Amino acid sequence: MKKISLLLAFIAFSSCSVDPEENFEAHELNAVVDVNGCESQSHSFETVGSIEVTNDQEYLYVSIVADAMYDLKHTKLHIAGTEDDFPTVGQGNLPPGKMDYKESFTPAVDYYTWKFPLSDYEGCIYIASQSEFVNGSDSATYWAGDIAGESGNWSYFEYCIQTCQTADPCEAVNAGSDNLKVMTYSEAAALSSWDEVHKLYL
């Protein structure tokens, strides 16, 4: 079980001449953070976790992330092209059993990420998720999203597919024929963070 108070969101990124890596970025619930030209959108499951959504040029990523004192036990997800595409019944209620994607975890986990081909989606889509989180013998099940369903207690949210960085990040980089770059100590010290040093190195 995690002992920190911030969420860890899965973010995939790539850079020049380096294989894609996995990096974890801490941020608050309902935050929107910039990730290499794209944004990660977050909605909370009350106080027990969050759903994080982002995309790159090839995939849509949907992560369910447990908060510090909880673990993820069950999660259900549905992605609709329009608000009318949810498999609702009656006056507009969405039964969790009719949702397209379902996962259960024994033992419970810190987070889970779905990965969908971006070619299956365009424009803005609508995402609903009901997830169960556990803390010892205690459990809590919530929906995430800022749009209430027409009937019942379910909710969902809108996510618009982003156009991510398409320019070659190496295009303007030239370290010379010997691939060597020399920096003075003062130039290195002027860089704002280790992340900037890391990007320069890559």
C-alpha angles and dihedrals in degrees: 000000000000118000099196125095099223127077123248112221124197111239124176119203140164136203142185116311092344126110115245112278136199117239130180120216124192119221142147129270115275090016124141112212130187114240118185094316095323130085131231112220119207135194126180133238089217106273099330105071148321144240116235121197130185140139140210126197093288111026145038112222122203115182128186108205126190119222122242099278098037142065129210114253106165134004135183125191137186128184118197130189091214134011089255092058096074110109094243126167134205113356093353107301119149112218109211089224091065094056115113102231128047133170133176127191130207108209099026117250139218094239145343129208128204117204119202129181107257090219087075092065140049138173115358123345134188123235130195125183134176113190137178120217127190136205108185106302093345120094135184129191121197143162121233126218144076098245117080119221118244093250134013125020100293126120140186141180142221123249122185118209109244131219103233131202108308101169117096104256089208095055095093095038119101120166093173132254092302094048089235127137122185121203130185119232091250092052091052093046090052092063109108100228147352087264090063090050089050093050091048091051092050 
